[in-house]
Structures are given as structure tokens and as C-alpha cells.
């Protein structure tokens, strides 16, 4: 199998995009007030299952239920 190697043009584009991104980030950082606190986005994620999977048997049961539902809805 032939190893993937990007062309010189692709490398040039990637390098120039990286340089532009670094310059823009440097400008943003310079314009930002150093005393301003960064606002953290709160984590609003919830667990998918009320009781997480504790064993391989639980995971297999969940997989079987999903497969049965997919067969019921003709998705398999």
C-alpha cells in the first residue's frame, strides 16, 4: 500500500493557514484585557443512563435492546 504524502502545495497551504491562525491569535491576545477574568462555560452534560453500565453483561443487554428496537423499526 502506498504511503500517503501530501503534495508541496498542500504543505504550503497548511503552513500558511497555521501562520495566519497564530498571528490572529496573537492579535486577539494582545487586544484582550489581561485583568479580565475568563468566563468558564458550565458543564450541562447529563449521563445517558440513570445507572451507568457496571459490567460487560449490562453492556451486552443494552446492545441487545438497541438491536431489537432497530429490528422493530426496520432499521437493520
N, C-alpha and C positions, 0 to 999 in steps of 0.2 A: 504494500500500500504506500502510495506517495505521501510524503510528509507535507503538511500544509505550511506554506511560507507566504506571507503577504508580499505583494509587489512593492517596489520602491515608492510608487505613487501613493499606495495605501499607507505606508510608513510615514511619508511626508505629511499626509493629511492628518494622521493620528497625532504626530508630533506637534503640528501647528495648532490643532484643537486643544491639546494639553497645555501648550504655552498660553493660548488665549484664555483658557479657563483659569490658569494660575494668575495671569495679570488681572482678570476681572475679580478674582477672589481677593487679591492684594488690594485692589482699589476699594472693594467693599469693606475690607477690614480696616483700611486707613480712614474711611469715612465714618465708621462706627464709633460711637462714644465708648471709650474704654471703661467708664464708670457705670454704664448701663448694664443692668442685670439681664441675662438671657432668660427668656421665659421657657420653662420646660412644658412640653405638651404632656398632659396627664395620660396615663395608660388606661384606656377604657375597654381593654380586651376582657372577654369573658370565656370561661372554659367551655368547650364544645359539649362536654358531658358533665352532668352534675357530680358523678363519682368517676374519677379517672380510671383508665384501664390499669389493673393491677397484675394481670398475668397474660400469658400467651393464649390461654383458653378464652379469656374475656375478649381479646382482640379477634380471635377466630370467630367467636359468636357474633360480634359486631359485623365482621366481614360477611358472614353467612346471612345476616339480616339485610344488609345492603344488597347482596346478590339476589335475595328473594324479592325485595322491593323492585329491583331493576327488572327482574323477570316478569313481575306482576304488571309493570308499566311498559313492558315490551321494549326495554332499552338495551337488552342484551341480545 
